[in-house]
Amino acid sequence: MKWIVLVALAAASVAHAQTQWKLATGYRAESFHTENIAQFARDVERATNGALRIEVHPNNTLLKLPEIPQAVQSGQVQAGETIMTNMVADLPIAGADAIPFVVGSYTDARRLWDLQRPLIAKHFSQRGLMPLYAVPWPPQGLFTKSPVQSPADFNGKRMRTYNLSTRRIAQMLGAEPVDVPMVEVNQALAGGRIDSMITSAITGVENQVWGQIGHYYTINAWFPKNIVFVNLKAVEALPPAVREAVLSAAKEAESRGWAMSQQVAEASTRELELKGMKVGRISPSFEAELKRLGERFSREWVQSVGNEANVIFVPYYFQR
C-alpha cells in the first residue's frame, strides 16, 4: 500500500512539473518548415523526458502569421514561427536575407545568416524574445514564357510582382510590374497579364505552372528565411537542463532544416523539368548584370538601415 502511494505521489509530481508551450505558425502542416518544427518538438519532449511539451499549431489555426511575433512577445503564446521579412517594419535588420542578387548559394546564405544572427538576437532580446533557429526557403528563381538572355528581353513584357523589391526589379529590367497574388498566378498567366515572375521552384510545383509557362532559370535571387523564436521569460523560467535541451534541439533543427530546404529545392527543380519545362541558367553577362543590381540594392539597404547594416555587409563582401 505504501509503495502505491509513493508511485502516485511521484506521478503527480511529474505531472505538476511538466511545462507546456504553444508554438504558432502560419504555414501548412505539410510544409517542410512545419515538419521540421514538429520534429523539434518531439526532440525536446524526448530529451526532457516529458518535462517540456511543445504543442505545434500550424496553418494559422491558433494565430494569423502577421500576429505571431507580437503574440509571442506579449506571452500570449510561448513560441512561434514567421518569415523574417514580415518583421522588417519593426526590425529592419531582419531584411538582410531578402535583398535580391546578393547571395547565390546555400553556402552564401549560411554565411550571411552567421553575420546577421547576433544582431537579430540582440534586437529580439530587447523585445523579450529569443531566436531558436532559422531555415531558408528554396532560392527564388526566374520563370518566363519565352527564353531570356539579357535585360533587353524584358522590354515590353509584364513581370509579376508582390512587394516593393520585386516591383523595383521589374522596373530595373525594363519590364512592366503587375501585382498578382500567388493564388491568381495561373489565371494571370493564362490571360496574358504576366509573362514572367520570380519565385521558388517549389512554389511553381505547388501551383503547377508548367501548363502556362515554359522556362525556369536558377538565378537564386534570394533565400528568404523563416525564424522560430520563443518568449524570453518562458525560456528563463525553465530549469537549466531543460533549457539546454531546447537549445540543443534547436541547433539540430537548424542543421536539419537547411538540408531539407536544399533537398526540396533540388526535387522541385527536377519536377519542373519532368513536367516539360526548360530548366537552365541565364547567360554569364546577364548574371553579372544581376550581381550589379544586388550591389546596388545592398548599398541602398545599408543607407536606409544605418551603420548597423555594415556589421553584416562589410564582412560579407570583403572577408570571404
N, C-alpha and C positions, 0 to 999 in steps of 0.2 A: 504493500500500500504506500509506504514511504517512497519507494522508487517511482511509482506512478506519479505522485505529487511532484517530485523533483523534475521529472520529464516534462510535466505540464507547465511548471514554472519556467523551465528553460525555453520551452516552445513559446510561451507568452513573452519572454524577454526578447527572443529573436524577432518575433512579430513586431514588438514595440520598437525595436532598434532599426527596423527596416525603413529606409527613406525611399520615397517615390518622386521621380521627376516626370514632368511632361515636356516633351520636345515637339515643337510645332514646325511643320514645313508646308510650303505651298505646292510641292511637286508630287506627281503621281507615285503611288506605291511601286509601280513597275520601273520608275526611273532608276538608273544605276546609282545616282546620288542617294536616293531613299533606301535602296537595297544596302548600300554601304552604311548608312545610318543605323538600319535595323541590325546589321552585324555588329556595329559598335555597341549598341545597347545590349546585345546578347553577351558580348565580350565583357562588358562592365559587370553585368549581373553574375556571370560565371566567376570572374576574378575576385569579386567581393563576397562570394558565397551568399548572394541574395541580399546583402546589406543595402545595396542601391539598385533600384529597378527603374529603368527609363522607359516610359510609355511613348511610343512614336505615333504622332498624329499627322498623316500625310494629306496631300491634295486639298489644302485649305479647310479641312474638316474642323479644326479647332480655332484657327485664326487665318485670315487672309494674308497672303505673302507680304504685302506692304506693312501690315500691322505688327509683324513678328518682332522686329528689333525693339520697338517701344514696349511691347508686352513683356519681353524678357528683362528689359531694363527696369521696369516697374515691379517685377516679381510676380506678375500675373501668371506666367509660366516660367519654369526654371531654365529652359534651353530652347534653341530654335535654329533654323537654317534659313538663309536668304542668299540671293545673288548679290555680290558686293556692289554692283552698280546701283542697286536700289538704295544704297546708303550714302551716295555721293553728295546729296544736298546737305546732309548734316555732317558728313565726314569726307571731305574732298579727296583725302589721301587714298580712299578706297577705290578711286577711279583709275589708278595707275595701270591695272591689268587690262583695262578696256580701251587703251589708246591704240588706234589701229597702226599696223605695219611696223611695230617696234620689236615684238618677239616673233620668231619664225619657227620655233620648235618647242617641244615639251621641255627640253633642256634649258632653253632661254626662259620659258615661262617659270620654271622652277627657280632659276637664278633671280628673276625679278621678284618672285614671292619671298625668297630668303631676305631680300633687301627691304621689301615692303612690310613684312610681318612685324618687326619690332615697333614700327610706327603705328600699325593697327593695334597692337597690344597696348601701347601707351594710351592711345585715344579711347580704346574700349575701357581700359581701367578707369579713366576719368568719368566714364558714363556708367560705371558699376557693372561692366561686362568683362568677360574673359574669352578670347578666341580659343577654340579647341583644335580645329583643323580647317583647312581649305582645300578644295578639289576643283580643278578646271573642267569646264565643258570641252568637248572636242573643238578643235580650232574652226574658225569661221572661214568658209571657202566661197568661191565665186561661181554662181550659177548663171548661165547665159543661154539665150535661144540660139544665137549664132556664134561662130568662133571669134575670139578676140585675141589680138596680139599687141595692141598698143592703146593708149588712151583715146586716140583718134577713132577707134572702133565704137566708142560710146556716144559720139556726136549724133544728136537727133534721136537717141534711144532713151527709154524710160527705165529708171532703176528703182526697185522697191526700197523704201526707207522706213525706219521706225523710231529714230531718235535723232538728236542734233548731229552726232558724229556721222551717221550713215547719210544724212542729208548733205553734209559738207563733203563727204567722199564723192557722192554723185556729182555735185557741182564742180569739184576739182577735176573730175574725169571728163567733164563736159556733157554728162547725162542729165536728163530731167528727173528730179526727185519726185517720187509718188509715194505718199504714206499709205501703207497697206498692212492691216493686222495679219498675223500669220494664218489665222483661220480663214482668211479670204484670199490667200495666195493663189490657189489653183484657179479660182474664179477670175482673178485679175490676169493671170497668165492666159487663160482661155479667151478672155475678152480683149486681149491686146493692150491692157492697161500698163503692163510692165514687160520689159524684155530681159531684165537681169535682176539679181539680188545677191546680197552677201549674207550667208547663214551657214550653219554647220551641216555636215553630211548627214548626221542623224536626223536633223530637222527635215532635210529633203526626203529621207526614207520614210519618216513618220507621216509626211504629207503626200507621199507617192507622186513627186513632181515630175517623174520621167515621162508621163503622158503629155506634158506641156512644155518641157524644156529639155534641151539635148546635151548641154555641155556643163561639166563641173571642173573647176580649176582649184587645185590645192594651194591656195595662196597663203593659208594660215594667217589671216588678217589680224586676229587677236584671240586670246584664250580667256574668256570671262570665267571668273571663279565663283563658286558657291562657298559660303563660310558657315561653319557650325560653331555656335557660341553659347555661353551659359551665363546666368546671373552670378556675379562675383560673390555675393553674400551666400548664395547656395553652395558654391564650391568651398568657401571658407568654413562653412558650418559642418562640412564632412570631417570624419576622423582622418588623420593623416594617411593611414594605409589605404582608405577608400579613395581619398583624393588622388593619391599616387596611381591607383588602379585606373581611374578615369583618364588621367593624363597619358598613361602608358597605352591605353586602348585608343585614345585619340591619335597618338603618334602612329600606331598601326593602321588606323582608319585612313589617315592622310596618305601613307605609302600605298595602301591597297587601292584607294580611290583614284590616285594618279594612274596606276596601272590599269584600272578598269576604264578610265577615260580614254586612254590610248587604245585599248582593245576595241572599245565602242567606235572610235574614230576610224580605225582600220577596217572593221567589219562593215560599217556603214558605207564607206567609200567603195568597198568591194561590191556591196549590194547595188549601189547606183550603177556600177559598171555591168553587173549581171543583168540589170533591167534595160540595158541598151544605151545608156548614156556614155558619152565620150569623156573619159577622165584623164586629166593631164596637168601639166604645169604651163604657166604663161612664159613668154619669151624672156630671156635674161634682161633685155633692155626695159621691158615693162616692169619686171621685178625690181630693177634698180630705181625706176620712177616711183614705185610704191614705197620703197625704203626712204626715198627723199620726202615723200608725203609723211611718213612716220616720224622722221626727224622734225618736220615742221609741226606736226601735232604735239609731239612731246615738248618742244620748246614753248608752244602756246600754253600747254598744260602747266608747265613749271611756272610760267609767268602768272597764271591765274591762281595757282595754289600757294605760291610763295617759296621761300628758301627751303622749307622742309622737304619739298619735292626733289631738291638737289641731292638729298641723302639717298634717294633711290637712283636717279638717273646719272649722276656723275660717276659712281662706281659701275653702274650697269654698262655704260658706254666706254669707259676708259680703263676699267680693271678686269678685263676679260681673261 
